[in-house]
Amino acid sequence: MPYVERVTKAGNTIEIERYFTSRYKKKGISRGDKVKPTKEEQEKVNTRQAERKLRILINANYGYGDYHLVLDYIRRKGEPDRTPEQMRQDIDVFLRECRKEYRKAGLKFKYIHVMEIGKKGARHHHLVVNKIDTEILQRCWYKAYEGHNRVKVFPLDDSGNYAELASYLIKYTGTHKKGTDGALQGNSGREYSTEGNRNSAEAGKRTGRNRRAACNVYTTGYTGVITAFNERRTGLA
């Protein structure tokens, strides 16, 4: 059966998406009736698309030595938690201070930001940022919120494929957007906010014939080793 294959190169990762269609470029075949998906089905589609978009954004713009940051608020008994609006104000100050510090270091600051309020009320900011001295990041966060705070730094590995990180962040958005305050969002009200990520992915489509089931596959580091769920094979499709 014919299939359409979309190949996307983002950083050191090649992503291949394949889906079957018996109608591709066939004349005289009219479209079937459009079926409206259920709310749950549409949510899954939206989550999958958001995850793909974020995955490609991270892969194209970040790499070995860059950071996944978690900015914490240390909770103390008897003290009120920060409201979502206060958290947005805090991250605005943090980002402003980072821009200053990166500029001093001769670097262009780029980031992806997600704000989180946990199920038990813990407050966090998740960011992906380009590399700089971690003491500078701690100082910027202290200027943003002179309370009980800390910075957790997780350096990105050298795989070039940060699908798990993208999935982790998007799953948080899906969970908390169902809550009462919708707190897990970027400052723009979307799933995340971003700045300075100017590298774009290269995408193309091609067709072929294959009896295998359609699937999503990834090629890491241009090695030619493709992983499709639990399947491994050598060579690009």
N, C-alpha and C positions, 0 to 999 in steps of 0.2 A: 504494500500500500504506500502511496506517496506520502512524504512528510516534509514539513518546513522546519528548517533549523536556523536558529538565531545564534550567532557567535559574537560574544562581547569580550573585548580585551580591556581590562582595567588594571593598571599597574602591572604586576607580575602574574596576574591571574587571567586565564581564559575561561569564560563561562559559556557553556553550550546548552541551549534549550531546544528540545525537539518535540514536535507535536504532529500527529497524523491528521491528514485531511484527504478525503476522496474527491473534493471539489476544486482543488487548487488548479487554476488556469484551465478549467474545463468549460467549454462553451455550451450554452443552452441549458445550464443547470441554475435554476432560480433558488434564491435563499429560502430556507424554511422559516416557519413562524418563529418570531422571537419569543423566547420563554423567559419570563421575569424570575430572577433567582429569589430564594427566600432571604430573609434578613440575615440568618446565620450564614448562608452560602455567600452572600455579598460581603459580610464581614471577613470571611476567610480569604476571599479574593482581594479585598482591600489590604489586609494584613500581608498577604504574600507579595503584592505589588510594592507596598511600603518597605518591606524587608529587602526585596531585590534592589530597590532604588538606593537604600542606605548602604547595603553591602557593596554595591558598585562605587558609591561615593567614597567609602572608606578605603577600598582597595586601590582606587585611582589616586588618592591624595595622601595616604599615610603608609608608613613602612617601618622597618626594623629600627628600634630606638625611640620612636614616637610613643606617646603615652595614652593610656586610658586612665583618666583621673576620676576619683570619687571624692567630692567635697562633702565632708560630714558636718552635721551639727551635733555636738555632744549634749545629750539631754540630761538635765539635772532636776531632781525632785523639787516640786514647788515652783518651778519656773515654767512659764507658758511656752508652747512650741511656736515656731515661726509660722505665720500664715502664708498661704501661697503667694499673696501679693508681696509680702516682705521677702520671701525667697527670690522672687523675680527682681526685686530691687537689689538684693545682695549679689546676684549673679551679674547684674548690669555693672555694678562697681568692680567686681572681680575681672570681668572682661575688659573694662576700660583700663584698669591697672595693668593687665597683661599686655594690652596693645602698647602701652608706654614702655614696658620692660623689654618686650621683643624688639621694639624700634631701637631702643638703646643698644641692644645686642646686635643690631644690624640684621634682624630677622623679620620676616613677614609672618604675623600671627594668623593662624587658621585654626578653626575649632568646629566641632559638632557638639551640641548641648542638649541634654534631656534632663528634666527636673522630676524628681520622684518623691512621693509621700508613701511610705510603706503601709502595709496592712495594719501594723501595730503603731503607726504614727511617726516612725523614724523618718527624718528628712535627709535627702541627699541631692547632690547635683552630679550627674554623670557627664563627662566630657571626653572627647578624643581631641588631642592637641599635638602640635609638632614639638619636637624636643627642645628643651631649654633646661637650665639648672633648676632642680626641684626646689631649692631654697627660695628661688624667686617666686615660684608658684605658691609656696606656703605664705610668703610675705604678702602676695596679692590677695590671698583668701583672708588673711588676718585683717587687712585694710577693709575688706568688704564686710566682715562681720567680726567685731572685736569681742566676741564671746568665747564660748567653749567650742573650738572647731579644730579640725585636722584635715590633712590631705593624704589620701591613699593613692599611690602611683603604681600602675601596672604597665611596664614597658611592653610594646607590641613585639611579637616574635618575628623571625625572618622568613616566614612562609609566604607572606604577601597576600594570604587569603584570610580575611577577617569576617567570614560568614557567621561564625558563632557569636562574635561580639555584636554584629548587626542584629542577629536574631534575639539576643539577650535584651538589647535596648528596645526593640520593637515589641517584644512580648510584654515588657513593662508598660508600654503605652497602651496596648490592648487591654491589659488588666485594669489600669487606673482610669482610663477614659470612661469606664463603666461606673466609676464611683461618683460621689456627690459633687466633688469640686473639680474634677478633671485636671488634677494638679500635674500629672506627668505629661507636660507639653513644653515645647520651646516657647520663647517669648512671643513668637508670632501666632501662637495658638495652634500650630501644627504639631505633629508627633515630635519634631525636634527642630532646633534652629541651627544655622550654620553660617560661616563666614570664611572667606579667603580660600575656599577649595576650588581652584581653577582648573585642575587637571580633569579632563573629560575622558570617558570611555570611547573606544572604537567599536562600532557595531555593524554587523552585516547579516544578510539572510542568504540561504541557499536551500535547494531542494534535493531530494534523493528518494530512494526506495529501500525499505527495510521492514522486515516482518517483526522486529522487536517492539516491545511496548514502549510508548513514549515516556520520556523521563527527563529530569534535569541533571546535568552532569557538570563537573568542574575540572579544569586542568590547572594545576598549580605550578607556577614557576616555569611555564613552557616546557615541562619535562616530557610531555606526551603521555603521562599516566593519568587516565581518566577514572574518576570514582563516580559510580552511579548507584546510590544506595549501598548495598552490600556487594556490588559487583565491581571488579577491576579488570581492565583490559589495556593493552598497549596500543598507542597510535591514535591520532586524531580521527574523528569520524568524518 
